């Protein structure tokens, strides 16, 4: 029974983390939080594909 409680708590925490990440992505916030000036993936930020 204790296993199910622990698995349930971990599942809820994972769902909350995923929900937060999806909301941040939809609002245009970057994932790393350190800016894009030195990022190797900067051309993919904000959905823009710069070449």
mmCIF entry with sequence, helices, sheets and N, C-alpha, C, O atoms, coordinates in Angstrom:
data_MODEL
# 
_entry.id   MODEL 
# 
_entity.id                         1 
_entity.type                       polymer 
_entity.pdbx_number_of_molecules   1 
# 
_entity_poly.entity_id                      1 
_entity_poly.type                           'polypeptide(L)' 
_entity_poly.nstd_linkage                   no 
_entity_poly.nstd_monomer                   no 
_entity_poly.pdbx_seq_one_letter_code       
;(UNK)(UNK)(UNK)(UNK)(UNK)(UNK)(UNK)(UNK)(UNK)(UNK)(UNK)(UNK)(UNK)(UNK)(UNK)(UNK)
(UNK)(UNK)(UNK)(UNK)(UNK)(UNK)(UNK)(UNK)(UNK)(UNK)(UNK)(UNK)(UNK)(UNK)(UNK)(UNK)
(UNK)(UNK)(UNK)(UNK)(UNK)(UNK)(UNK)(UNK)(UNK)(UNK)(UNK)(UNK)(UNK)(UNK)(UNK)(UNK)
(UNK)(UNK)(UNK)
;
_entity_poly.pdbx_seq_one_letter_code_can   XXXXXXXXXXXXXXXXXXXXXXXXXXXXXXXXXXXXXXXXXXXXXXXXXXX 
_entity_poly.pdbx_strand_id                 A 
# 
loop_
_entity_poly_seq.entity_id 
_entity_poly_seq.num 
_entity_poly_seq.mon_id 
_entity_poly_seq.hetero 
1 1  UNK n 
1 2  UNK n 
1 3  UNK n 
1 4  UNK n 
1 5  UNK n 
1 6  UNK n 
1 7  UNK n 
1 8  UNK n 
1 9  UNK n 
1 10 UNK n 
1 11 UNK n 
1 12 UNK n 
1 13 UNK n 
1 14 UNK n 
1 15 UNK n 
1 16 UNK n 
1 17 UNK n 
1 18 UNK n 
1 19 UNK n 
1 20 UNK n 
1 21 UNK n 
1 22 UNK n 
1 23 UNK n 
1 24 UNK n 
1 25 UNK n 
1 26 UNK n 
1 27 UNK n 
1 28 UNK n 
1 29 UNK n 
1 30 UNK n 
1 31 UNK n 
1 32 UNK n 
1 33 UNK n 
1 34 UNK n 
1 35 UNK n 
1 36 UNK n 
1 37 UNK n 
1 38 UNK n 
1 39 UNK n 
1 40 UNK n 
1 41 UNK n 
1 42 UNK n 
1 43 UNK n 
1 44 UNK n 
1 45 UNK n 
1 46 UNK n 
1 47 UNK n 
1 48 UNK n 
1 49 UNK n 
1 50 UNK n 
1 51 UNK n 
# 
_struct_asym.id          A 
_struct_asym.entity_id   1 
# 
loop_
_struct_conf.conf_type_id 
_struct_conf.id 
_struct_conf.pdbx_PDB_helix_id 
_struct_conf.beg_label_comp_id 
_struct_conf.beg_label_asym_id 
_struct_conf.beg_label_seq_id 
_struct_conf.pdbx_beg_PDB_ins_code 
_struct_conf.end_label_comp_id 
_struct_conf.end_label_asym_id 
_struct_conf.end_label_seq_id 
_struct_conf.pdbx_end_PDB_ins_code 
_struct_conf.beg_auth_comp_id 
_struct_conf.beg_auth_asym_id 
_struct_conf.beg_auth_seq_id 
_struct_conf.end_auth_comp_id 
_struct_conf.end_auth_asym_id 
_struct_conf.end_auth_seq_id 
_struct_conf.pdbx_PDB_helix_class 
_struct_conf.details 
_struct_conf.pdbx_PDB_helix_length 
HELX_P HELX_P1 AA1 UNK A 2  ? UNK A 26 ? UNK A 2  UNK A 26 1 ? 25 
HELX_P HELX_P2 AA2 UNK A 42 ? UNK A 47 ? UNK A 42 UNK A 47 5 ? 6  
# 
_struct_conf_type.id          HELX_P 
_struct_conf_type.criteria    ? 
_struct_conf_type.reference   ? 
# 
loop_
_atom_site.group_PDB 
_atom_site.id 
_atom_site.type_symbol 
_atom_site.label_atom_id 
_atom_site.label_alt_id 
_atom_site.label_comp_id 
_atom_site.label_asym_id 
_atom_site.label_entity_id 
_atom_site.label_seq_id 
_atom_site.pdbx_PDB_ins_code 
_atom_site.Cartn_x 
_atom_site.Cartn_y 
_atom_site.Cartn_z 
_atom_site.occupancy 
_atom_site.B_iso_or_equiv 
_atom_site.pdbx_formal_charge 
_atom_site.auth_seq_id 
_atom_site.auth_comp_id 
_atom_site.auth_asym_id 
_atom_site.auth_atom_id 
_atom_site.pdbx_PDB_model_num 
ATOM 1   N N  . UNK A 1 1  ? 0.826  -1.198 0.000   1.00 0.00 ? 1  UNK A N  1 
ATOM 2   C CA . UNK A 1 1  ? 0.000  0.000  0.000   1.00 0.00 ? 1  UNK A CA 1 
ATOM 3   C C  . UNK A 1 1  ? 0.869  1.261  0.000   1.00 0.00 ? 1  UNK A C  1 
ATOM 4   O O  . UNK A 1 1  ? 0.544  2.240  -0.672  1.00 0.00 ? 1  UNK A O  1 
ATOM 5   N N  . UNK A 1 2  ? 1.954  1.236  0.741   1.00 0.00 ? 2  UNK A N  1 
ATOM 6   C CA . UNK A 1 2  ? 2.846  2.385  0.815   1.00 0.00 ? 2  UNK A CA 1 
ATOM 7   C C  . UNK A 1 2  ? 3.462  2.680  -0.548  1.00 0.00 ? 2  UNK A C  1 
ATOM 8   O O  . UNK A 1 2  ? 3.678  3.839  -0.901  1.00 0.00 ? 2  UNK A O  1 
ATOM 9   N N  . UNK A 1 3  ? 3.745  1.621  -1.317  1.00 0.00 ? 3  UNK A N  1 
ATOM 10  C CA . UNK A 1 3  ? 4.316  1.802  -2.650  1.00 0.00 ? 3  UNK A CA 1 
ATOM 11  C C  . UNK A 1 3  ? 3.385  2.631  -3.533  1.00 0.00 ? 3  UNK A C  1 
ATOM 12  O O  . UNK A 1 3  ? 3.844  3.509  -4.264  1.00 0.00 ? 3  UNK A O  1 
ATOM 13  N N  . UNK A 1 4  ? 2.095  2.362  -3.470  1.00 0.00 ? 4  UNK A N  1 
ATOM 14  C CA . UNK A 1 4  ? 1.130  3.098  -4.286  1.00 0.00 ? 4  UNK A CA 1 
ATOM 15  C C  . UNK A 1 4  ? 1.068  4.569  -3.892  1.00 0.00 ? 4  UNK A C  1 
ATOM 16  O O  . UNK A 1 4  ? 0.903  5.437  -4.749  1.00 0.00 ? 4  UNK A O  1 
ATOM 17  N N  . UNK A 1 5  ? 1.197  4.843  -2.623  1.00 0.00 ? 5  UNK A N  1 
ATOM 18  C CA . UNK A 1 5  ? 1.174  6.231  -2.146  1.00 0.00 ? 5  UNK A CA 1 
ATOM 19  C C  . UNK A 1 5  ? 2.407  6.970  -2.663  1.00 0.00 ? 5  UNK A C  1 
ATOM 20  O O  . UNK A 1 5  ? 2.299  8.095  -3.150  1.00 0.00 ? 5  UNK A O  1 
ATOM 21  N N  . UNK A 1 6  ? 3.569  6.344  -2.556  1.00 0.00 ? 6  UNK A N  1 
ATOM 22  C CA . UNK A 1 6  ? 4.806  6.969  -3.028  1.00 0.00 ? 6  UNK A CA 1 
ATOM 23  C C  . UNK A 1 6  ? 4.756  7.170  -4.541  1.00 0.00 ? 6  UNK A C  1 
ATOM 24  O O  . UNK A 1 6  ? 5.124  8.238  -5.031  1.00 0.00 ? 6  UNK A O  1 
ATOM 25  N N  . UNK A 1 7  ? 4.310  6.167  -5.284  1.00 0.00 ? 7  UNK A N  1 
ATOM 26  C CA . UNK A 1 7  ? 4.192  6.284  -6.736  1.00 0.00 ? 7  UNK A CA 1 
ATOM 27  C C  . UNK A 1 7  ? 3.198  7.387  -7.100  1.00 0.00 ? 7  UNK A C  1 
ATOM 28  O O  . UNK A 1 7  ? 3.429  8.137  -8.048  1.00 0.00 ? 7  UNK A O  1 
ATOM 29  N N  . UNK A 1 8  ? 2.109  7.491  -6.367  1.00 0.00 ? 8  UNK A N  1 
ATOM 30  C CA . UNK A 1 8  ? 1.125  8.544  -6.613  1.00 0.00 ? 8  UNK A CA 1 
ATOM 31  C C  . UNK A 1 8  ? 1.694  9.938  -6.382  1.00 0.00 ? 8  UNK A C  1 
ATOM 32  O O  . UNK A 1 8  ? 1.447  10.852 -7.169  1.00 0.00 ? 8  UNK A O  1 
ATOM 33  N N  . UNK A 1 9  ? 2.452  10.097 -5.307  1.00 0.00 ? 9  UNK A N  1 
ATOM 34  C CA . UNK A 1 9  ? 3.069  11.395 -5.004  1.00 0.00 ? 9  UNK A CA 1 
ATOM 35  C C  . UNK A 1 9  ? 4.077  11.768 -6.087  1.00 0.00 ? 9  UNK A C  1 
ATOM 36  O O  . UNK A 1 9  ? 4.111  12.912 -6.542  1.00 0.00 ? 9  UNK A O  1 
ATOM 37  N N  . UNK A 1 10 ? 4.893  10.810 -6.496  1.00 0.00 ? 10 UNK A N  1 
ATOM 38  C CA . UNK A 1 10 ? 5.876  11.076 -7.552  1.00 0.00 ? 10 UNK A CA 1 
ATOM 39  C C  . UNK A 1 10 ? 5.165  11.419 -8.861  1.00 0.00 ? 10 UNK A C  1 
ATOM 40  O O  . UNK A 1 10 ? 5.594  12.322 -9.579  1.00 0.00 ? 10 UNK A O  1 
ATOM 41  N N  . UNK A 1 11 ? 4.096  10.715 -9.170  1.00 0.00 ? 11 UNK A N  1 
ATOM 42  C CA . UNK A 1 11 ? 3.324  10.997 -10.384 1.00 0.00 ? 11 UNK A CA 1 
ATOM 43  C C  . UNK A 1 11 ? 2.725  12.397 -10.370 1.00 0.00 ? 11 UNK A C  1 
ATOM 44  O O  . UNK A 1 11 ? 2.742  13.087 -11.390 1.00 0.00 ? 11 UNK A O  1 
ATOM 45  N N  . UNK A 1 12 ? 2.198  12.820 -9.233  1.00 0.00 ? 12 UNK A N  1 
ATOM 46  C CA . UNK A 1 12 ? 1.630  14.165 -9.104  1.00 0.00 ? 12 UNK A CA 1 
ATOM 47  C C  . UNK A 1 12 ? 2.716  15.214 -9.272  1.00 0.00 ? 12 UNK A C  1 
ATOM 48  O O  . UNK A 1 12 ? 2.512  16.212 -9.963  1.00 0.00 ? 12 UNK A O  1 
ATOM 49  N N  . UNK A 1 13 ? 3.868  15.001 -8.648  1.00 0.00 ? 13 UNK A N  1 
ATOM 50  C CA . UNK A 1 13 ? 4.981  15.956 -8.781  1.00 0.00 ? 13 UNK A CA 1 
ATOM 51  C C  . UNK A 1 13 ? 5.447  16.063 -10.229 1.00 0.00 ? 13 UNK A C  1 
ATOM 52  O O  . UNK A 1 13 ? 5.708  17.160 -10.721 1.00 0.00 ? 13 UNK A O  1 
ATOM 53  N N  . UNK A 1 14 ? 5.550  14.935 -10.904 1.00 0.00 ? 14 UNK A N  1 
ATOM 54  C CA . UNK A 1 14 ? 5.964  14.958 -12.309 1.00 0.00 ? 14 UNK A CA 1 
ATOM 55  C C  . UNK A 1 14 ? 4.940  15.696 -13.168 1.00 0.00 ? 14 UNK A C  1 
ATOM 56  O O  . UNK A 1 14 ? 5.319  16.461 -14.055 1.00 0.00 ? 14 UNK A O  1 
ATOM 57  N N  . UNK A 1 15 ? 3.663  15.480 -12.920 1.00 0.00 ? 15 UNK A N  1 
ATOM 58  C CA . UNK A 1 15 ? 2.618  16.175 -13.675 1.00 0.00 ? 15 UNK A CA 1 
ATOM 59  C C  . UNK A 1 15 ? 2.691  17.675 -13.447 1.00 0.00 ? 15 UNK A C  1 
ATOM 60  O O  . UNK A 1 15 ? 2.508  18.446 -14.389 1.00 0.00 ? 15 UNK A O  1 
ATOM 61  N N  . UNK A 1 16 ? 2.953  18.107 -12.222 1.00 0.00 ? 16 UNK A N  1 
ATOM 62  C CA . UNK A 1 16 ? 3.064  19.536 -11.934 1.00 0.00 ? 16 UNK A CA 1 
ATOM 63  C C  . UNK A 1 16 ? 4.274  20.151 -12.630 1.00 0.00 ? 16 UNK A C  1 
ATOM 64  O O  . UNK A 1 16 ? 4.195  21.266 -13.146 1.00 0.00 ? 16 UNK A O  1 
ATOM 65  N N  . UNK A 1 17 ? 5.383  19.432 -12.646 1.00 0.00 ? 17 UNK A N  1 
ATOM 66  C CA . UNK A 1 17 ? 6.587  19.936 -13.319 1.00 0.00 ? 17 UNK A CA 1 
ATOM 67  C C  . UNK A 1 17 ? 6.347  20.061 -14.818 1.00 0.00 ? 17 UNK A C  1 
ATOM 68  O O  . UNK A 1 17 ? 6.709  21.068 -15.426 1.00 0.00 ? 17 UNK A O  1 
ATOM 69  N N  . UNK A 1 18 ? 5.745  19.049 -15.408 1.00 0.00 ? 18 UNK A N  1 
ATOM 70  C CA . UNK A 1 18 ? 5.456  19.089 -16.844 1.00 0.00 ? 18 UNK A CA 1 
ATOM 71  C C  . UNK A 1 18 ? 4.492  20.226 -17.156 1.00 0.00 ? 18 UNK A C  1 
ATOM 72  O O  . UNK A 1 18 ? 4.669  20.931 -18.149 1.00 0.00 ? 18 UNK A O  1 
ATOM 73  N N  . UNK A 1 19 ? 3.485  20.411 -16.327 1.00 0.00 ? 19 UNK A N  1 
ATOM 74  C CA . UNK A 1 19 ? 2.516  21.493 -16.526 1.00 0.00 ? 19 UNK A CA 1 
ATOM 75  C C  . UNK A 1 19 ? 3.211  22.856 -16.485 1.00 0.00 ? 19 UNK A C  1 
ATOM 76  O O  . UNK A 1 19 ? 2.919  23.732 -17.300 1.00 0.00 ? 19 UNK A O  1 
ATOM 77  N N  . UNK A 1 20 ? 4.126  23.029 -15.537 1.00 0.00 ? 20 UNK A N  1 
ATOM 78  C CA . UNK A 1 20 ? 4.859  24.289 -15.428 1.00 0.00 ? 20 UNK A CA 1 
ATOM 79  C C  . UNK A 1 20 ? 5.711  24.530 -16.667 1.00 0.00 ? 20 UNK A C  1 
ATOM 80  O O  . UNK A 1 20 ? 5.759  25.650 -17.176 1.00 0.00 ? 20 UNK A O  1 
ATOM 81  N N  . UNK A 1 21 ? 6.384  23.491 -17.158 1.00 0.00 ? 21 UNK A N  1 
ATOM 82  C CA . UNK A 1 21 ? 7.237  23.619 -18.352 1.00 0.00 ? 21 UNK A CA 1 
ATOM 83  C C  . UNK A 1 21 ? 6.407  23.961 -19.591 1.00 0.00 ? 21 UNK A C  1 
ATOM 84  O O  . UNK A 1 21 ? 6.827  24.780 -20.408 1.00 0.00 ? 21 UNK A O  1 
ATOM 85  N N  . UNK A 1 22 ? 5.241  23.344 -19.735 1.00 0.00 ? 22 UNK A N  1 
ATOM 86  C CA . UNK A 1 22 ? 4.374  23.618 -20.884 1.00 0.00 ? 22 UNK A CA 1 
ATOM 87  C C  . UNK A 1 22 ? 3.883  25.056 -20.836 1.00 0.00 ? 22 UNK A C  1 
ATOM 88  O O  . UNK A 1 22 ? 3.876  25.741 -21.859 1.00 0.00 ? 22 UNK A O  1 
ATOM 89  N N  . UNK A 1 23 ? 3.475  25.521 -19.664 1.00 0.00 ? 23 UNK A N  1 
ATOM 90  C CA . UNK A 1 23 ? 3.023  26.906 -19.531 1.00 0.00 ? 23 UNK A CA 1 
ATOM 91  C C  . UNK A 1 23 ? 4.148  27.886 -19.858 1.00 0.00 ? 23 UNK A C  1 
ATOM 92  O O  . UNK A 1 23 ? 3.916  28.893 -20.527 1.00 0.00 ? 23 UNK A O  1 
ATOM 93  N N  . UNK A 1 24 ? 5.359  27.598 -19.392 1.00 0.00 ? 24 UNK A N  1 
ATOM 94  C CA . UNK A 1 24 ? 6.499  28.471 -19.668 1.00 0.00 ? 24 UNK A CA 1 
ATOM 95  C C  . UNK A 1 24 ? 6.803  28.495 -21.154 1.00 0.00 ? 24 UNK A C  1 
ATOM 96  O O  . UNK A 1 24 ? 7.108  29.549 -21.712 1.00 0.00 ? 24 UNK A O  1 
ATOM 97  N N  . UNK A 1 25 ? 6.723  27.353 -21.787 1.00 0.00 ? 25 UNK A N  1 
ATOM 98  C CA . UNK A 1 25 ? 6.999  27.268 -23.218 1.00 0.00 ? 25 UNK A CA 1 
ATOM 99  C C  . UNK A 1 25 ? 5.961  28.047 -24.016 1.00 0.00 ? 25 UNK A C  1 
ATOM 100 O O  . UNK A 1 25 ? 6.307  28.755 -24.961 1.00 0.00 ? 25 UNK A O  1 
ATOM 101 N N  . UNK A 1 26 ? 4.702  27.923 -23.644 1.00 0.00 ? 26 UNK A N  1 
ATOM 102 C CA . UNK A 1 26 ? 3.639  28.632 -24.356 1.00 0.00 ? 26 UNK A CA 1 
ATOM 103 C C  . UNK A 1 26 ? 3.729  30.139 -24.165 1.00 0.00 ? 26 UNK A C  1 
ATOM 104 O O  . UNK A 1 26 ? 3.314  30.896 -25.042 1.00 0.00 ? 26 UNK A O  1 
ATOM 105 N N  . UNK A 1 27 ? 4.265  30.586 -23.030 1.00 0.00 ? 27 UNK A N  1 
ATOM 106 C CA . UNK A 1 27 ? 4.384  32.023 -22.779 1.00 0.00 ? 27 UNK A CA 1 
ATOM 107 C C  . UNK A 1 27 ? 5.665  32.597 -23.370 1.00 0.00 ? 27 UNK A C  1 
ATOM 108 O O  . UNK A 1 27 ? 5.902  33.800 -23.268 1.00 0.00 ? 27 UNK A O  1 
ATOM 109 N N  . UNK A 1 28 ? 6.493  31.759 -23.983 1.00 0.00 ? 28 UNK A N  1 
ATOM 110 C CA . UNK A 1 28 ? 7.692  32.220 -24.664 1.00 0.00 ? 28 UNK A CA 1 
ATOM 111 C C  . UNK A 1 28 ? 8.932  32.309 -23.808 1.00 0.00 ? 28 UNK A C  1 
ATOM 112 O O  . UNK A 1 28 ? 9.943  32.852 -24.252 1.00 0.00 ? 28 UNK A O  1 
ATOM 113 N N  . UNK A 1 29 ? 8.889  31.797 -22.605 1.00 0.00 ? 29 UNK A N  1 
ATOM 114 C CA . UNK A 1 29 ? 10.064 31.813 -21.737 1.00 0.00 ? 29 UNK A CA 1 
ATOM 115 C C  . UNK A 1 29 ? 11.034 30.727 -22.184 1.00 0.00 ? 29 UNK A C  1 
ATOM 116 O O  . UNK A 1 29 ? 10.617 29.649 -22.606 1.00 0.00 ? 29 UNK A O  1 
ATOM 117 N N  . UNK A 1 30 ? 12.319 31.013 -22.092 1.00 0.00 ? 30 UNK A N  1 
ATOM 118 C CA . UNK A 1 30 ? 13.303 30.005 -22.473 1.00 0.00 ? 30 UNK A CA 1 
ATOM 119 C C  . UNK A 1 30 ? 13.454 28.984 -21.355 1.00 0.00 ? 30 UNK A C  1 
ATOM 120 O O  . UNK A 1 30 ? 13.087 29.236 -20.207 1.00 0.00 ? 30 UNK A O  1 
ATOM 121 N N  . UNK A 1 31 ? 13.992 27.845 -21.706 1.00 0.00 ? 31 UNK A N  1 
ATOM 122 C CA . UNK A 1 31 ? 14.140 26.777 -20.733 1.00 0.00 ? 31 UNK A CA 1 
ATOM 123 C C  . UNK A 1 31 ? 15.298 26.952 -19.783 1.00 0.00 ? 31 UNK A C  1 
ATOM 124 O O  . UNK A 1 31 ? 15.223 26.535 -18.627 1.00 0.00 ? 31 UNK A O  1 
ATOM 125 N N  . UNK A 1 32 ? 16.383 27.573 -20.259 1.00 0.00 ? 32 UNK A N  1 
ATOM 126 C CA . UNK A 1 32 ? 17.573 27.636 -19.418 1.00 0.00 ? 32 UNK A CA 1 
ATOM 127 C C  . UNK A 1 32 ? 17.571 28.859 -18.505 1.00 0.00 ? 32 UNK A C  1 
ATOM 128 O O  . UNK A 1 32 ? 18.124 28.798 -17.407 1.00 0.00 ? 32 UNK A O  1 
ATOM 129 N N  . UNK A 1 33 ? 16.974 29.949 -18.924 1.00 0.00 ? 33 UNK A N  1 
ATOM 130 C CA . UNK A 1 33 ? 16.911 31.137 -18.099 1.00 0.00 ? 33 UNK A CA 1 
ATOM 131 C C  . UNK A 1 33 ? 18.175 31.970 -18.076 1.00 0.00 ? 33 UNK A C  1 
ATOM 132 O O  . UNK A 1 33 ? 18.292 32.894 -17.271 1.00 0.00 ? 33 UNK A O  1 
ATOM 133 N N  . UNK A 1 34 ? 19.135 31.655 -18.958 1.00 0.00 ? 34 UNK A N  1 
ATOM 134 C CA . UNK A 1 34 ? 20.399 32.393 -18.933 1.00 0.00 ? 34 UNK A CA 1 
ATOM 135 C C  . UNK A 1 34 ? 20.599 33.235 -20.188 1.00 0.00 ? 34 UNK A C  1 
ATOM 136 O O  . UNK A 1 34 ? 21.697 33.743 -20.414 1.00 0.00 ? 34 UNK A O  1 
ATOM 137 N N  . UNK A 1 35 ? 19.594 33.390 -20.985 1.00 0.00 ? 35 UNK A N  1 
ATOM 138 C CA . UNK A 1 35 ? 19.721 34.185 -22.201 1.00 0.00 ? 35 UNK A CA 1 
ATOM 139 C C  . UNK A 1 35 ? 20.235 33.346 -23.357 1.00 0.00 ? 35 UNK A C  1 
ATOM 140 O O  . UNK A 1 35 ? 20.667 32.209 -23.166 1.00 0.00 ? 35 UNK A O  1 
ATOM 141 N N  . UNK A 1 36 ? 20.189 33.905 -24.545 1.00 0.00 ? 36 UNK A N  1 
ATOM 142 C CA . UNK A 1 36 ? 20.564 33.143 -25.739 1.00 0.00 ? 36 UNK A CA 1 
ATOM 143 C C  . UNK A 1 36 ? 21.874 33.607 -26.364 1.00 0.00 ? 36 UNK A C  1 
ATOM 144 O O  . UNK A 1 36 ? 22.266 33.077 -27.404 1.00 0.00 ? 36 UNK A O  1 
ATOM 145 N N  . UNK A 1 37 ? 22.554 34.564 -25.778 1.00 0.00 ? 37 UNK A N  1 
ATOM 146 C CA . UNK A 1 37 ? 23.732 35.128 -26.421 1.00 0.00 ? 37 UNK A CA 1 
ATOM 147 C C  . UNK A 1 37 ? 24.844 34.104 -26.638 1.00 0.00 ? 37 UNK A C  1 
ATOM 148 O O  . UNK A 1 37 ? 25.524 34.159 -27.663 1.00 0.00 ? 37 UNK A O  1 
ATOM 149 N N  . UNK A 1 38 ? 25.045 33.189 -25.723 1.00 0.00 ? 38 UNK A N  1 
ATOM 150 C CA . UNK A 1 38 ? 26.113 32.194 -25.857 1.00 0.00 ? 38 UNK A CA 1 
ATOM 151 C C  . UNK A 1 38 ? 25.582 30.774 -26.024 1.00 0.00 ? 38 UNK A C  1 
ATOM 152 O O  . UNK A 1 38 ? 26.331 29.808 -25.880 1.00 0.00 ? 38 UNK A O  1 
ATOM 153 N N  . UNK A 1 39 ? 24.323 30.649 -26.319 1.00 0.00 ? 39 UNK A N  1 
ATOM 154 C CA . UNK A 1 39 ? 23.696 29.328 -26.426 1.00 0.00 ? 39 UNK A CA 1 
ATOM 155 C C  . UNK A 1 39 ? 23.888 28.760 -27.829 1.00 0.00 ? 39 UNK A C  1 
ATOM 156 O O  . UNK A 1 39 ? 23.699 29.469 -28.818 1.00 0.00 ? 39 UNK A O  1 
ATOM 157 N N  . UNK A 1 40 ? 24.258 27.494 -27.916 1.00 0.00 ? 40 UNK A N  1 
ATOM 158 C CA . UNK A 1 40 ? 24.457 26.859 -29.221 1.00 0.00 ? 40 UNK A CA 1 
ATOM 159 C C  . UNK A 1 40 ? 23.131 26.640 -29.944 1.00 0.00 ? 40 UNK A C  1 
ATOM 160 O O  . UNK A 1 40 ? 23.119 26.430 -31.157 1.00 0.00 ? 40 UNK A O  1 
ATOM 161 N N  . UNK A 1 41 ? 22.022 26.686 -29.223 1.00 0.00 ? 41 UNK A N  1 
ATOM 162 C CA . UNK A 1 41 ? 20.702 26.498 -29.830 1.00 0.00 ? 41 UNK A CA 1 
ATOM 163 C C  . UNK A 1 41 ? 19.926 27.805 -29.916 1.00 0.00 ? 41 UNK A C  1 
ATOM 164 O O  . UNK A 1 41 ? 18.698 27.786 -30.001 1.00 0.00 ? 41 UNK A O  1 
ATOM 165 N N  . UNK A 1 42 ? 20.614 28.930 -29.896 1.00 0.00 ? 42 UNK A N  1 
ATOM 166 C CA . UNK A 1 42 ? 19.956 30.239 -29.885 1.00 0.00 ? 42 UNK A CA 1 
ATOM 167 C C  . UNK A 1 42 ? 19.071 30.455 -31.098 1.00 0.00 ? 42 UNK A C  1 
ATOM 168 O O  . UNK A 1 42 ? 18.062 31.155 -31.011 1.00 0.00 ? 42 UNK A O  1 
ATOM 169 N N  . UNK A 1 43 ? 19.431 29.868 -32.222 1.00 0.00 ? 43 UNK A N  1 
ATOM 170 C CA . UNK A 1 43 ? 18.621 30.085 -33.426 1.00 0.00 ? 43 UNK A CA 1 
ATOM 171 C C  . UNK A 1 43 ? 17.252 29.423 -33.335 1.00 0.00 ? 43 UNK A C  1 
ATOM 172 O O  . UNK A 1 43 ? 16.377 29.717 -34.149 1.00 0.00 ? 43 UNK A O  1 
ATOM 173 N N  . UNK A 1 44 ? 17.050 28.548 -32.378 1.00 0.00 ? 44 UNK A N  1 
ATOM 174 C CA . UNK A 1 44 ? 15.767 27.890 -32.213 1.00 0.00 ? 44 UNK A CA 1 
ATOM 175 C C  . UNK A 1 44 ? 14.892 28.532 -31.135 1.00 0.00 ? 44 UNK A C  1 
ATOM 176 O O  . UNK A 1 44 ? 13.764 28.088 -30.917 1.00 0.00 ? 44 UNK A O  1 
ATOM 177 N N  . UNK A 1 45 ? 15.385 29.552 -30.468 1.00 0.00 ? 45 UNK A N  1 
ATOM 178 C CA . UNK A 1 45 ? 14.625 30.208 -29.410 1.00 0.00 ? 45 UNK A CA 1 
ATOM 179 C C  . UNK A 1 45 ? 13.383 30.886 -29.973 1.00 0.00 ? 45 UNK A C  1 
ATOM 180 O O  . UNK A 1 45 ? 13.404 31.401 -31.091 1.00 0.00 ? 45 UNK A O  1 
ATOM 181 N N  . UNK A 1 46 ? 12.325 30.885 -29.216 1.00 0.00 ? 46 UNK A N  1 
ATOM 182 C CA . UNK A 1 46 ? 11.063 31.545 -29.549 1.00 0.00 ? 46 UNK A CA 1 
ATOM 183 C C  . UNK A 1 46 ? 10.465 31.030 -30.855 1.00 0.00 ? 46 UNK A C  1 
ATOM 184 O O  . UNK A 1 46 ? 9.685  31.734 -31.496 1.00 0.00 ? 46 UNK A O  1 
ATOM 185 N N  . UNK A 1 47 ? 10.818 29.827 -31.251 1.00 0.00 ? 47 UNK A N  1 
ATOM 186 C CA . UNK A 1 47 ? 10.235 29.238 -32.443 1.00 0.00 ? 47 UNK A CA 1 
ATOM 187 C C  . UNK A 1 47 ? 10.766 29.809 -33.744 1.00 0.00 ? 47 UNK A C  1 
ATOM 188 O O  . UNK A 1 47 ? 10.293 29.427 -34.814 1.00 0.00 ? 47 UNK A O  1 
ATOM 189 N N  . UNK A 1 48 ? 11.734 30.711 -33.683 1.00 0.00 ? 48 UNK A N  1 
ATOM 190 C CA . UNK A 1 48 ? 12.308 31.301 -34.885 1.00 0.00 ? 48 UNK A CA 1 
ATOM 191 C C  . UNK A 1 48 ? 13.496 30.456 -35.335 1.00 0.00 ? 48 UNK A C  1 
ATOM 192 O O  . UNK A 1 48 ? 14.352 30.095 -34.528 1.00 0.00 ? 48 UNK A O  1 
ATOM 193 N N  . UNK A 1 49 ? 13.542 30.150 -36.610 1.00 0.00 ? 49 UNK A N  1 
ATOM 194 C CA . UNK A 1 49 ? 14.657 29.377 -37.152 1.00 0.00 ? 49 UNK A CA 1 
ATOM 195 C C  . UNK A 1 49 ? 15.524 30.328 -37.966 1.00 0.00 ? 49 UNK A C  1 
ATOM 196 O O  . UNK A 1 49 ? 15.254 30.569 -39.142 1.00 0.00 ? 49 UNK A O  1 
ATOM 197 N N  . UNK A 1 50 ? 16.556 30.862 -37.345 1.00 0.00 ? 50 UNK A N  1 
ATOM 198 C CA . UNK A 1 50 ? 17.467 31.783 -38.008 1.00 0.00 ? 50 UNK A CA 1 
ATOM 199 C C  . UNK A 1 50 ? 18.622 31.000 -38.598 1.00 0.00 ? 50 UNK A C  1 
ATOM 200 O O  . UNK A 1 50 ? 19.063 30.000 -38.033 1.00 0.00 ? 50 UNK A O  1 
ATOM 201 N N  . UNK A 1 51 ? 19.100 31.455 -39.723 1.00 0.00 ? 51 UNK A N  1 
ATOM 202 C CA . UNK A 1 51 ? 20.233 30.768 -40.347 1.00 0.00 ? 51 UNK A CA 1 
ATOM 203 C C  . UNK A 1 51 ? 21.380 31.689 -40.563 1.00 0.00 ? 51 UNK A C  1 
ATOM 204 O O  . UNK A 1 51 ? 22.417 31.274 -41.079 1.00 0.00 ? 51 UNK A O  1 
# 
